[in-house]
Amino acid sequence: MDQGFARRDAERVGEEGMTQLAEEEILTSRQARRLLKIGRTKLWELTKERIIPAYRIGKARNSALRYKKADLLRWLESNRAVDNER
């Protein structure tokens, strides 16, 4: 993201608003894989099994997929390993 753009956004919406903007960010498959630290095959499995939501850009079956950062973070949080499983 352009730093000048980010700085102007921060001034316009404030710190709380920037957090909300970051959570509403739309990610490519590559960005989603980096965020989750998983490979392409695993991301596709999770998407195909509808474990994590994805959004198709276009109508063709092989159209690009996009992911909402907030959805991925929510999924991560809901799959946290229980600390007291020792």
PDB file of N, CA, C and O in Angstrom:
ATOM      1  N   MET A   1       0.849  -1.179   0.000  1.00  0.00           N
ATOM      2  CA  MET A   1       0.000   0.000   0.000  1.00  0.00           C
ATOM      3  C   MET A   1       0.888   1.232   0.000  1.00  0.00           C
ATOM      4  O   MET A   1       1.907   1.268   0.689  1.00  0.00           O
ATOM      5  N   ASP A   2       0.510   2.226  -0.758  1.00  0.00           N
ATOM      6  CA  ASP A   2       1.240   3.482  -0.830  1.00  0.00           C
ATOM      7  C   ASP A   2       1.253   4.137   0.548  1.00  0.00           C
ATOM      8  O   ASP A   2       0.201   4.322   1.160  1.00  0.00           O
ATOM      9  N   GLN A   3       2.452   4.491   1.041  1.00  0.00           N
ATOM     10  CA  GLN A   3       2.554   5.056   2.386  1.00  0.00           C
ATOM     11  C   GLN A   3       1.874   6.409   2.487  1.00  0.00           C
ATOM     12  O   GLN A   3       1.279   6.725   3.517  1.00  0.00           O
ATOM     13  N   GLY A   4       1.953   7.216   1.433  1.00  0.00           N
ATOM     14  CA  GLY A   4       1.273   8.502   1.441  1.00  0.00           C
ATOM     15  C   GLY A   4      -0.227   8.328   1.555  1.00  0.00           C
ATOM     16  O   GLY A   4      -0.897   9.051   2.293  1.00  0.00           O
ATOM     17  N   PHE A   5      -0.743   7.366   0.819  1.00  0.00           N
ATOM     18  CA  PHE A   5      -2.173   7.059   0.874  1.00  0.00           C
ATOM     19  C   PHE A   5      -2.559   6.590   2.270  1.00  0.00           C
ATOM     20  O   PHE A   5      -3.571   7.024   2.820  1.00  0.00           O
ATOM     21  N   ALA A   6      -1.746   5.698   2.842  1.00  0.00           N
ATOM     22  CA  ALA A   6      -2.028   5.182   4.180  1.00  0.00           C
ATOM     23  C   ALA A   6      -2.002   6.303   5.211  1.00  0.00           C
ATOM     24  O   ALA A   6      -2.841   6.339   6.111  1.00  0.00           O
ATOM     25  N   ARG A   7      -1.040   7.221   5.085  1.00  0.00           N
ATOM     26  CA  ARG A   7      -0.937   8.335   6.036  1.00  0.00           C
ATOM     27  C   ARG A   7      -2.154   9.251   5.923  1.00  0.00           C
ATOM     28  O   ARG A   7      -2.710   9.677   6.935  1.00  0.00           O
ATOM     29  N   ARG A   8      -2.569   9.553   4.689  1.00  0.00           N
ATOM     30  CA  ARG A   8      -3.761  10.394   4.502  1.00  0.00           C
ATOM     31  C   ARG A   8      -4.997   9.707   5.052  1.00  0.00           C
ATOM     32  O   ARG A   8      -5.845  10.353   5.667  1.00  0.00           O
ATOM     33  N   ASP A   9      -5.109   8.392   4.835  1.00  0.00           N
ATOM     34  CA  ASP A   9      -6.242   7.646   5.382  1.00  0.00           C
ATOM     35  C   ASP A   9      -6.242   7.698   6.903  1.00  0.00           C
ATOM     36  O   ASP A   9      -7.289   7.888   7.522  1.00  0.00           O
ATOM     37  N   ALA A  10      -5.061   7.527   7.509  1.00  0.00           N
ATOM     38  CA  ALA A  10      -4.957   7.544   8.964  1.00  0.00           C
ATOM     39  C   ALA A  10      -5.407   8.888   9.515  1.00  0.00           C
ATOM     40  O   ALA A  10      -6.099   8.945  10.531  1.00  0.00           O
ATOM     41  N   GLU A  11      -5.017   9.964   8.854  1.00  0.00           N
ATOM     42  CA  GLU A  11      -5.414  11.292   9.305  1.00  0.00           C
ATOM     43  C   GLU A  11      -6.924  11.478   9.165  1.00  0.00           C
ATOM     44  O   GLU A  11      -7.558  12.114  10.007  1.00  0.00           O
ATOM     45  N   ARG A  12      -7.492  10.920   8.099  1.00  0.00           N
ATOM     46  CA  ARG A  12      -8.915  11.101   7.826  1.00  0.00           C
ATOM     47  C   ARG A  12      -9.798  10.269   8.758  1.00  0.00           C
ATOM     48  O   ARG A  12     -10.801  10.772   9.263  1.00  0.00           O
ATOM     49  N   VAL A  13      -9.444   9.018   8.988  1.00  0.00           N
ATOM     50  CA  VAL A  13     -10.326   8.135   9.743  1.00  0.00           C
ATOM     51  C   VAL A  13      -9.865   7.860  11.162  1.00  0.00           C
ATOM     52  O   VAL A  13     -10.618   7.270  11.938  1.00  0.00           O
ATOM     53  N   GLY A  14      -8.684   8.255  11.524  1.00  0.00           N
ATOM     54  CA  GLY A  14      -8.181   8.038  12.874  1.00  0.00           C
ATOM     55  C   GLY A  14      -7.689   6.612  13.060  1.00  0.00           C
ATOM     56  O   GLY A  14      -7.859   5.762  12.185  1.00  0.00           O
ATOM     57  N   GLU A  15      -7.080   6.363  14.205  1.00  0.00           N
ATOM     58  CA  GLU A  15      -6.472   5.058  14.489  1.00  0.00           C
ATOM     59  C   GLU A  15      -7.500   3.937  14.501  1.00  0.00           C
ATOM     60  O   GLU A  15      -7.261   2.876  13.924  1.00  0.00           O
ATOM     61  N   GLU A  16      -8.633   4.153  15.146  1.00  0.00           N
ATOM     62  CA  GLU A  16      -9.681   3.136  15.227  1.00  0.00           C
ATOM     63  C   GLU A  16     -10.223   2.793  13.845  1.00  0.00           C
ATOM     64  O   GLU A  16     -10.480   1.630  13.534  1.00  0.00           O
ATOM     65  N   GLY A  17     -10.390   3.812  13.032  1.00  0.00           N
ATOM     66  CA  GLY A  17     -10.880   3.598  11.674  1.00  0.00           C
ATOM     67  C   GLY A  17      -9.882   2.837  10.824  1.00  0.00           C
ATOM     68  O   GLY A  17     -10.279   2.034   9.980  1.00  0.00           O
ATOM     69  N   MET A  18      -8.592   3.074  11.030  1.00  0.00           N
ATOM     70  CA  MET A  18      -7.564   2.358  10.270  1.00  0.00           C
ATOM     71  C   MET A  18      -7.582   0.870  10.607  1.00  0.00           C
ATOM     72  O   MET A  18      -7.376   0.032   9.729  1.00  0.00           O
ATOM     73  N   THR A  19      -7.826   0.538  11.867  1.00  0.00           N
ATOM     74  CA  THR A  19      -7.932  -0.862  12.253  1.00  0.00           C
ATOM     75  C   THR A  19      -9.080  -1.514  11.504  1.00  0.00           C
ATOM     76  O   THR A  19      -8.954  -2.633  11.005  1.00  0.00           O
ATOM     77  N   GLN A  20     -10.192  -0.814  11.429  1.00  0.00           N
ATOM     78  CA  GLN A  20     -11.351  -1.345  10.710  1.00  0.00           C
ATOM     79  C   GLN A  20     -11.037  -1.482   9.219  1.00  0.00           C
ATOM     80  O   GLN A  20     -11.404  -2.486   8.609  1.00  0.00           O
ATOM     81  N   LEU A  21     -10.366  -0.496   8.623  1.00  0.00           N
ATOM     82  CA  LEU A  21      -9.990  -0.584   7.214  1.00  0.00           C
ATOM     83  C   LEU A  21      -9.076  -1.778   6.970  1.00  0.00           C
ATOM     84  O   LEU A  21      -9.230  -2.482   5.971  1.00  0.00           O
ATOM     85  N   ALA A  22      -8.131  -2.012   7.867  1.00  0.00           N
ATOM     86  CA  ALA A  22      -7.202  -3.134   7.707  1.00  0.00           C
ATOM     87  C   ALA A  22      -7.947  -4.459   7.762  1.00  0.00           C
ATOM     88  O   ALA A  22      -7.626  -5.376   7.007  1.00  0.00           O
ATOM     89  N   GLU A  23      -8.929  -4.575   8.635  1.00  0.00           N
ATOM     90  CA  GLU A  23      -9.694  -5.806   8.753  1.00  0.00           C
ATOM     91  C   GLU A  23     -10.593  -6.032   7.539  1.00  0.00           C
ATOM     92  O   GLU A  23     -10.896  -7.176   7.201  1.00  0.00           O
ATOM     93  N   GLU A  24     -11.021  -4.960   6.882  1.00  0.00           N
ATOM     94  CA  GLU A  24     -11.876  -5.083   5.712  1.00  0.00           C
ATOM     95  C   GLU A  24     -11.066  -5.280   4.431  1.00  0.00           C
ATOM     96  O   GLU A  24     -11.634  -5.377   3.343  1.00  0.00           O
ATOM     97  N   GLU A  25      -9.766  -5.339   4.558  1.00  0.00           N
ATOM     98  CA  GLU A  25      -8.879  -5.481   3.413  1.00  0.00           C
ATOM     99  C   GLU A  25      -9.185  -6.775   2.651  1.00  0.00           C
ATOM    100  O   GLU A  25      -9.444  -7.818   3.252  1.00  0.00           O
ATOM    101  N   ILE A  26      -9.149  -6.686   1.334  1.00  0.00           N
ATOM    102  CA  ILE A  26      -9.359  -7.830   0.463  1.00  0.00           C
ATOM    103  C   ILE A  26      -7.990  -8.344   0.032  1.00  0.00           C
ATOM    104  O   ILE A  26      -7.144  -7.572  -0.421  1.00  0.00           O
ATOM    105  N   LEU A  27      -7.774  -9.653   0.174  1.00  0.00           N
ATOM    106  CA  LEU A  27      -6.482 -10.256  -0.105  1.00  0.00           C
ATOM    107  C   LEU A  27      -6.544 -11.186  -1.313  1.00  0.00           C
ATOM    108  O   LEU A  27      -7.562 -11.828  -1.570  1.00  0.00           O
ATOM    109  N   THR A  28      -5.449 -11.244  -2.039  1.00  0.00           N
ATOM    110  CA  THR A  28      -5.299 -12.243  -3.090  1.00  0.00           C
ATOM    111  C   THR A  28      -4.982 -13.584  -2.420  1.00  0.00           C
ATOM    112  O   THR A  28      -4.747 -13.648  -1.213  1.00  0.00           O
ATOM    113  N   SER A  29      -4.979 -14.635  -3.210  1.00  0.00           N
ATOM    114  CA  SER A  29      -4.611 -15.951  -2.666  1.00  0.00           C
ATOM    115  C   SER A  29      -3.204 -15.929  -2.089  1.00  0.00           C
ATOM    116  O   SER A  29      -2.959 -16.492  -1.021  1.00  0.00           O
ATOM    117  N   ARG A  30      -2.287 -15.288  -2.783  1.00  0.00           N
ATOM    118  CA  ARG A  30      -0.902 -15.211  -2.299  1.00  0.00           C
ATOM    119  C   ARG A  30      -0.835 -14.487  -0.957  1.00  0.00           C
ATOM    120  O   ARG A  30      -0.146 -14.938  -0.042  1.00  0.00           O
ATOM    121  N   GLN A  31      -1.543 -13.372  -0.836  1.00  0.00           N
ATOM    122  CA  GLN A  31      -1.539 -12.621   0.422  1.00  0.00           C
ATOM    123  C   GLN A  31      -2.188 -13.434   1.537  1.00  0.00           C
ATOM    124  O   GLN A  31      -1.729 -13.403   2.679  1.00  0.00           O
ATOM    125  N   ALA A  32      -3.245 -14.153   1.213  1.00  0.00           N
ATOM    126  CA  ALA A  32      -3.921 -14.996   2.212  1.00  0.00           C
ATOM    127  C   ALA A  32      -2.974 -16.100   2.695  1.00  0.00           C
ATOM    128  O   ALA A  32      -2.916 -16.393   3.889  1.00  0.00           O
ATOM    129  N   ARG A  33      -2.237 -16.706   1.768  1.00  0.00           N
ATOM    130  CA  ARG A  33      -1.277 -17.745   2.149  1.00  0.00           C
ATOM    131  C   ARG A  33      -0.196 -17.187   3.058  1.00  0.00           C
ATOM    132  O   ARG A  33       0.201 -17.831   4.030  1.00  0.00           O
ATOM    133  N   ARG A  34       0.276 -15.998   2.745  1.00  0.00           N
ATOM    134  CA  ARG A  34       1.310 -15.372   3.594  1.00  0.00           C
ATOM    135  C   ARG A  34       0.764 -15.069   4.987  1.00  0.00           C
ATOM    136  O   ARG A  34       1.439 -15.304   5.989  1.00  0.00           O
ATOM    137  N   LEU A  35      -0.462 -14.547   5.043  1.00  0.00           N
ATOM    138  CA  LEU A  35      -1.070 -14.225   6.340  1.00  0.00           C
ATOM    139  C   LEU A  35      -1.219 -15.485   7.192  1.00  0.00           C
ATOM    140  O   LEU A  35      -0.888 -15.481   8.377  1.00  0.00           O
ATOM    141  N   LEU A  36      -1.714 -16.554   6.585  1.00  0.00           N
ATOM    142  CA  LEU A  36      -1.961 -17.795   7.322  1.00  0.00           C
ATOM    143  C   LEU A  36      -0.711 -18.666   7.446  1.00  0.00           C
ATOM    144  O   LEU A  36      -0.683 -19.619   8.225  1.00  0.00           O
ATOM    145  N   LYS A  37       0.326 -18.328   6.667  1.00  0.00           N
ATOM    146  CA  LYS A  37       1.579 -19.100   6.652  1.00  0.00           C
ATOM    147  C   LYS A  37       1.303 -20.555   6.269  1.00  0.00           C
ATOM    148  O   LYS A  37       1.739 -21.487   6.944  1.00  0.00           O
ATOM    149  N   ILE A  38       0.564 -20.723   5.162  1.00  0.00           N
ATOM    150  CA  ILE A  38       0.259 -22.044   4.633  1.00  0.00           C
ATOM    151  C   ILE A  38       0.556 -22.048   3.133  1.00  0.00           C
ATOM    152  O   ILE A  38       0.726 -20.993   2.521  1.00  0.00           O
ATOM    153  N   GLY A  39       0.617 -23.219   2.562  1.00  0.00           N
ATOM    154  CA  GLY A  39       0.896 -23.358   1.142  1.00  0.00           C
ATOM    155  C   GLY A  39      -0.356 -23.254   0.285  1.00  0.00           C
ATOM    156  O   GLY A  39      -1.477 -23.174   0.786  1.00  0.00           O
ATOM    157  N   ARG A  40      -0.129 -23.256  -1.025  1.00  0.00           N
ATOM    158  CA  ARG A  40      -1.214 -23.113  -1.987  1.00  0.00           C
ATOM    159  C   ARG A  40      -2.210 -24.279  -1.897  1.00  0.00           C
ATOM    160  O   ARG A  40      -3.422 -24.074  -1.969  1.00  0.00           O
ATOM    161  N   THR A  41      -1.693 -25.494  -1.739  1.00  0.00           N
ATOM    162  CA  THR A  41      -2.567 -26.666  -1.664  1.00  0.00           C
ATOM    163  C   THR A  41      -3.472 -26.596  -0.441  1.00  0.00           C
ATOM    164  O   THR A  41      -4.670 -26.862  -0.539  1.00  0.00           O
ATOM    165  N   LYS A  42      -2.913 -26.243   0.701  1.00  0.00           N
ATOM    166  CA  LYS A  42      -3.710 -26.168   1.933  1.00  0.00           C
ATOM    167  C   LYS A  42      -4.776 -25.077   1.823  1.00  0.00           C
ATOM    168  O   LYS A  42      -5.918 -25.282   2.237  1.00  0.00           O
ATOM    169  N   LEU A  43      -4.409 -23.923   1.268  1.00  0.00           N
ATOM    170  CA  LEU A  43      -5.391 -22.852   1.107  1.00  0.00           C
ATOM    171  C   LEU A  43      -6.524 -23.322   0.201  1.00  0.00           C
ATOM    172  O   LEU A  43      -7.693 -23.059   0.485  1.00  0.00           O
ATOM    173  N   TRP A  44      -6.189 -24.014  -0.883  1.00  0.00           N
ATOM    174  CA  TRP A  44      -7.222 -24.502  -1.791  1.00  0.00           C
ATOM    175  C   TRP A  44      -8.118 -25.535  -1.101  1.00  0.00           C
ATOM    176  O   TRP A  44      -9.334 -25.519  -1.294  1.00  0.00           O
ATOM    177  N   GLU A  45      -7.532 -26.431  -0.299  1.00  0.00           N
ATOM    178  CA  GLU A  45      -8.335 -27.419   0.438  1.00  0.00           C
ATOM    179  C   GLU A  45      -9.324 -26.724   1.371  1.00  0.00           C
ATOM    180  O   GLU A  45     -10.507 -27.066   1.398  1.00  0.00           O
ATOM    181  N   LEU A  46      -8.835 -25.748   2.133  1.00  0.00           N
ATOM    182  CA  LEU A  46      -9.703 -25.029   3.071  1.00  0.00           C
ATOM    183  C   LEU A  46     -10.808 -24.268   2.334  1.00  0.00           C
ATOM    184  O   LEU A  46     -11.932 -24.163   2.824  1.00  0.00           O
ATOM    185  N   THR A  47     -10.479 -23.742   1.163  1.00  0.00           N
ATOM    186  CA  THR A  47     -11.447 -23.000   0.367  1.00  0.00           C
ATOM    187  C   THR A  47     -12.469 -23.955  -0.241  1.00  0.00           C
ATOM    188  O   THR A  47     -13.675 -23.722  -0.157  1.00  0.00           O
ATOM    189  N   LYS A  48     -11.981 -25.029  -0.851  1.00  0.00           N
ATOM    190  CA  LYS A  48     -12.850 -26.000  -1.525  1.00  0.00           C
ATOM    191  C   LYS A  48     -13.823 -26.648  -0.554  1.00  0.00           C
ATOM    192  O   LYS A  48     -14.977 -26.900  -0.900  1.00  0.00           O
ATOM    193  N   GLU A  49     -13.361 -26.915   0.656  1.00  0.00           N
ATOM    194  CA  GLU A  49     -14.202 -27.537   1.685  1.00  0.00           C
ATOM    195  C   GLU A  49     -15.069 -26.509   2.408  1.00  0.00           C
ATOM    196  O   GLU A  49     -15.796 -26.843   3.344  1.00  0.00           O
ATOM    197  N   ARG A  50     -14.985 -25.260   1.966  1.00  0.00           N
ATOM    198  CA  ARG A  50     -15.764 -24.147   2.532  1.00  0.00           C
ATOM    199  C   ARG A  50     -15.499 -23.946   4.026  1.00  0.00           C
ATOM    200  O   ARG A  50     -16.385 -23.557   4.786  1.00  0.00           O
ATOM    201  N   ILE A  51     -14.272 -24.220   4.417  1.00  0.00           N
ATOM    202  CA  ILE A  51     -13.865 -23.992   5.802  1.00  0.00           C
ATOM    203  C   ILE A  51     -13.557 -22.513   6.000  1.00  0.00           C
ATOM    204  O   ILE A  51     -13.874 -21.937   7.040  1.00  0.00           O
ATOM    205  N   ILE A  52     -12.939 -21.907   4.999  1.00  0.00           N
ATOM    206  CA  ILE A  52     -12.752 -20.458   5.005  1.00  0.00           C
ATOM    207  C   ILE A  52     -13.472 -19.878   3.794  1.00  0.00           C
ATOM    208  O   ILE A  52     -13.428 -20.458   2.710  1.00  0.00           O
ATOM    209  N   PRO A  53     -14.133 -18.740   3.970  1.00  0.00           N
ATOM    210  CA  PRO A  53     -14.879 -18.149   2.851  1.00  0.00           C
ATOM    211  C   PRO A  53     -13.964 -17.472   1.842  1.00  0.00           C
ATOM    212  O   PRO A  53     -12.973 -16.837   2.204  1.00  0.00           O
ATOM    213  N   ALA A  54     -14.312 -17.619   0.580  1.00  0.00           N
ATOM    214  CA  ALA A  54     -13.592 -16.975  -0.510  1.00  0.00           C
ATOM    215  C   ALA A  54     -14.613 -16.339  -1.436  1.00  0.00           C
ATOM    216  O   ALA A  54     -15.781 -16.727  -1.448  1.00  0.00           O
ATOM    217  N   TYR A  55     -14.176 -15.382  -2.196  1.00  0.00           N
ATOM    218  CA  TYR A  55     -15.046 -14.642  -3.103  1.00  0.00           C
ATOM    219  C   TYR A  55     -14.444 -14.721  -4.498  1.00  0.00           C
ATOM    220  O   TYR A  55     -13.279 -14.378  -4.697  1.00  0.00           O
ATOM    221  N   ARG A  56     -15.236 -15.170  -5.457  1.00  0.00           N
ATOM    222  CA  ARG A  56     -14.772 -15.329  -6.827  1.00  0.00           C
ATOM    223  C   ARG A  56     -14.924 -14.010  -7.568  1.00  0.00           C
ATOM    224  O   ARG A  56     -15.973 -13.369  -7.510  1.00  0.00           O
ATOM    225  N   ILE A  57     -13.873 -13.615  -8.260  1.00  0.00           N
ATOM    226  CA  ILE A  57     -13.881 -12.398  -9.066  1.00  0.00           C
ATOM    227  C   ILE A  57     -14.190 -12.835 -10.500  1.00  0.00           C
ATOM    228  O   ILE A  57     -13.318 -13.353 -11.198  1.00  0.00           O
ATOM    229  N   GLY A  58     -15.409 -12.626 -10.923  1.00  0.00           N
ATOM    230  CA  GLY A  58     -15.845 -13.076 -12.243  1.00  0.00           C
ATOM    231  C   GLY A  58     -16.773 -14.265 -12.122  1.00  0.00           C
ATOM    232  O   GLY A  58     -17.007 -14.778 -11.028  1.00  0.00           O
ATOM    233  N   LYS A  59     -17.295 -14.695 -13.248  1.00  0.00           N
ATOM    234  CA  LYS A  59     -18.275 -15.790 -13.238  1.00  0.00           C
ATOM    235  C   LYS A  59     -17.692 -17.125 -13.656  1.00  0.00           C
ATOM    236  O   LYS A  59     -18.281 -18.167 -13.367  1.00  0.00           O
ATOM    237  N   ALA A  60     -16.558 -17.120 -14.323  1.00  0.00           N
ATOM    238  CA  ALA A  60     -15.955 -18.367 -14.792  1.00  0.00           C
ATOM    239  C   ALA A  60     -15.500 -19.227 -13.612  1.00  0.00           C
ATOM    240  O   ALA A  60     -15.130 -18.715 -12.555  1.00  0.00           O
ATOM    241  N   ARG A  61     -15.536 -20.525 -13.816  1.00  0.00           N
ATOM    242  CA  ARG A  61     -15.149 -21.463 -12.762  1.00  0.00           C
ATOM    243  C   ARG A  61     -13.700 -21.266 -12.319  1.00  0.00           C
ATOM    244  O   ARG A  61     -13.358 -21.528 -11.166  1.00  0.00           O
ATOM    245  N   ASN A  62     -12.858 -20.807 -13.232  1.00  0.00           N
ATOM    246  CA  ASN A  62     -11.447 -20.613 -12.893  1.00  0.00           C
ATOM    247  C   ASN A  62     -11.100 -19.145 -12.631  1.00  0.00           C
ATOM    248  O   ASN A  62      -9.937 -18.755 -12.733  1.00  0.00           O
ATOM    249  N   SER A  63     -12.107 -18.332 -12.294  1.00  0.00           N
ATOM    250  CA  SER A  63     -11.864 -16.927 -11.962  1.00  0.00           C
ATOM    251  C   SER A  63     -11.045 -16.824 -10.681  1.00  0.00           C
ATOM    252  O   SER A  63     -11.042 -17.732  -9.849  1.00  0.00           O
ATOM    253  N   ALA A  64     -10.362 -15.714 -10.546  1.00  0.00           N
ATOM    254  CA  ALA A  64      -9.517 -15.491  -9.367  1.00  0.00           C
ATOM    255  C   ALA A  64     -10.352 -15.451  -8.090  1.00  0.00           C
ATOM    256  O   ALA A  64     -11.506 -15.021  -8.096  1.00  0.00           O
ATOM    257  N   LEU A  65      -9.753 -15.904  -7.007  1.00  0.00           N
ATOM    258  CA  LEU A  65     -10.401 -15.879  -5.698  1.00  0.00           C
ATOM    259  C   LEU A  65      -9.812 -14.763  -4.856  1.00  0.00           C
ATOM    260  O   LEU A  65      -8.635 -14.425  -4.988  1.00  0.00           O
ATOM    261  N   ARG A  66     -10.629 -14.199  -3.998  1.00  0.00           N
ATOM    262  CA  ARG A  66     -10.182 -13.191  -3.046  1.00  0.00           C
ATOM    263  C   ARG A  66     -10.699 -13.580  -1.667  1.00  0.00           C
ATOM    264  O   ARG A  66     -11.685 -14.305  -1.534  1.00  0.00           O
ATOM    265  N   TYR A  67     -10.015 -13.086  -0.655  1.00  0.00           N
ATOM    266  CA  TYR A  67     -10.341 -13.409   0.736  1.00  0.00           C
ATOM    267  C   TYR A  67     -10.415 -12.121   1.540  1.00  0.00           C
ATOM    268  O   TYR A  67      -9.634 -11.197   1.312  1.00  0.00           O
ATOM    269  N   LYS A  68     -11.349 -12.057   2.475  1.00  0.00           N
ATOM    270  CA  LYS A  68     -11.415 -10.916   3.385  1.00  0.00           C
ATOM    271  C   LYS A  68     -10.485 -11.201   4.559  1.00  0.00           C
ATOM    272  O   LYS A  68     -10.558 -12.259   5.184  1.00  0.00           O
ATOM    273  N   LYS A  69      -9.625 -10.255   4.844  1.00  0.00           N
ATOM    274  CA  LYS A  69      -8.665 -10.413   5.940  1.00  0.00           C
ATOM    275  C   LYS A  69      -9.389 -10.694   7.258  1.00  0.00           C
ATOM    276  O   LYS A  69      -8.946 -11.533   8.042  1.00  0.00           O
ATOM    277  N   ALA A  70     -10.484 -10.007   7.500  1.00  0.00           N
ATOM    278  CA  ALA A  70     -11.237 -10.198   8.748  1.00  0.00           C
ATOM    279  C   ALA A  70     -11.747 -11.632   8.866  1.00  0.00           C
ATOM    280  O   ALA A  70     -11.728 -12.208   9.954  1.00  0.00           O
ATOM    281  N   ASP A  71     -12.206 -12.216   7.748  1.00  0.00           N
ATOM    282  CA  ASP A  71     -12.678 -13.605   7.760  1.00  0.00           C
ATOM    283  C   ASP A  71     -11.544 -14.551   8.129  1.00  0.00           C
ATOM    284  O   ASP A  71     -11.735 -15.475   8.919  1.00  0.00           O
ATOM    285  N   LEU A  72     -10.371 -14.324   7.561  1.00  0.00           N
ATOM    286  CA  LEU A  72      -9.233 -15.197   7.838  1.00  0.00           C
ATOM    287  C   LEU A  72      -8.779 -15.068   9.288  1.00  0.00           C
ATOM    288  O   LEU A  72      -8.459 -16.068   9.931  1.00  0.00           O
ATOM    289  N   LEU A  73      -8.749 -13.847   9.801  1.00  0.00           N
ATOM    290  CA  LEU A  73      -8.346 -13.641  11.201  1.00  0.00           C
ATOM    291  C   LEU A  73      -9.356 -14.275  12.152  1.00  0.00           C
ATOM    292  O   LEU A  73      -8.971 -14.857  13.166  1.00  0.00           O
ATOM    293  N   ARG A  74     -10.636 -14.168  11.835  1.00  0.00           N
ATOM    294  CA  ARG A  74     -11.684 -14.789  12.647  1.00  0.00           C
ATOM    295  C   ARG A  74     -11.520 -16.310  12.643  1.00  0.00           C
ATOM    296  O   ARG A  74     -11.641 -16.957  13.683  1.00  0.00           O
ATOM    297  N   TRP A  75     -11.241 -16.879  11.454  1.00  0.00           N
ATOM    298  CA  TRP A  75     -11.042 -18.325  11.346  1.00  0.00           C
ATOM    299  C   TRP A  75      -9.824 -18.753  12.173  1.00  0.00           C
ATOM    300  O   TRP A  75      -9.871 -19.754  12.888  1.00  0.00           O
ATOM    301  N   LEU A  76      -8.748 -17.995  12.068  1.00  0.00           N
ATOM    302  CA  LEU A  76      -7.548 -18.314  12.848  1.00  0.00           C
ATOM    303  C   LEU A  76      -7.858 -18.324  14.343  1.00  0.00           C
ATOM    304  O   LEU A  76      -7.484 -19.252  15.060  1.00  0.00           O
ATOM    305  N   GLU A  77      -8.536 -17.296  14.795  1.00  0.00           N
ATOM    306  CA  GLU A  77      -8.861 -17.172  16.219  1.00  0.00           C
ATOM    307  C   GLU A  77      -9.755 -18.329  16.685  1.00  0.00           C
ATOM    308  O   GLU A  77      -9.580 -18.848  17.787  1.00  0.00           O
ATOM    309  N   SER A  78     -10.697 -18.723  15.852  1.00  0.00           N
ATOM    310  CA  SER A  78     -11.617 -19.798  16.239  1.00  0.00           C
ATOM    311  C   SER A  78     -10.940 -21.164  16.234  1.00  0.00           C
ATOM    312  O   SER A  78     -11.487 -22.124  16.777  1.00  0.00           O
ATOM    313  N   ASN A  79      -9.762 -21.266  15.631  1.00  0.00           N
ATOM    314  CA  ASN A  79      -9.032 -22.523  15.572  1.00  0.00           C
ATOM    315  C   ASN A  79      -7.776 -22.511  16.440  1.00  0.00           C
ATOM    316  O   ASN A  79      -6.853 -23.297  16.229  1.00  0.00           O
ATOM    317  N   ARG A  80      -7.756 -21.621  17.404  1.00  0.00           N
ATOM    318  CA  ARG A  80      -6.615 -21.531  18.321  1.00  0.00           C
ATOM    319  C   ARG A  80      -6.521 -22.811  19.136  1.00  0.00           C
ATOM    320  O   ARG A  80      -7.532 -23.326  19.613  1.00  0.00           O
ATOM    321  N   ALA A  81      -5.311 -23.321  19.293  1.00  0.00           N
ATOM    322  CA  ALA A  81      -5.088 -24.503  20.115  1.00  0.00           C
ATOM    323  C   ALA A  81      -5.347 -24.117  21.563  1.00  0.00           C
ATOM    324  O   ALA A  81      -4.933 -23.047  22.010  1.00  0.00           O
ATOM    325  N   VAL A  82      -6.022 -24.978  22.287  1.00  0.00           N
ATOM    326  CA  VAL A  82      -6.338 -24.719  23.682  1.00  0.00           C
ATOM    327  C   VAL A  82      -5.054 -24.800  24.499  1.00  0.00           C
ATOM    328  O   VAL A  82      -4.303 -25.771  24.403  1.00  0.00           O
ATOM    329  N   ASP A  83      -4.813 -23.768  25.304  1.00  0.00           N
ATOM    330  CA  ASP A  83      -3.577 -23.690  26.088  1.00  0.00           C
ATOM    331  C   ASP A  83      -3.460 -24.781  27.143  1.00  0.00           C
ATOM    332  O   ASP A  83      -2.356 -25.246  27.429  1.00  0.00           O
ATOM    333  N   ASN A  84      -4.585 -25.198  27.727  1.00  0.00           N
ATOM    334  CA  ASN A  84      -4.495 -26.150  28.832  1.00  0.00           C
ATOM    335  C   ASN A  84      -4.718 -27.597  28.365  1.00  0.00           C
ATOM    336  O   ASN A  84      -5.286 -28.397  29.107  1.00  0.00           O
ATOM    337  N   GLU A  85      -4.283 -27.939  27.159  1.00  0.00           N
ATOM    338  CA  GLU A  85      -4.341 -29.320  26.660  1.00  0.00           C
ATOM    339  C   GLU A  85      -2.998 -30.001  26.876  1.00  0.00           C
ATOM    340  O   GLU A  85      -2.475 -30.613  25.945  1.00  0.00           O
ATOM    341  N   ARG A  86      -2.444 -29.920  28.025  1.00  0.00           N
ATOM    342  CA  ARG A  86      -1.095 -30.475  28.263  1.00  0.00           C
ATOM    343  C   ARG A  86      -1.162 -31.852  28.794  1.00  0.00           C
ATOM    344  O   ARG A  86      -0.126 -32.466  29.050  1.00  0.00           O
TER     345      ARG A  86
END
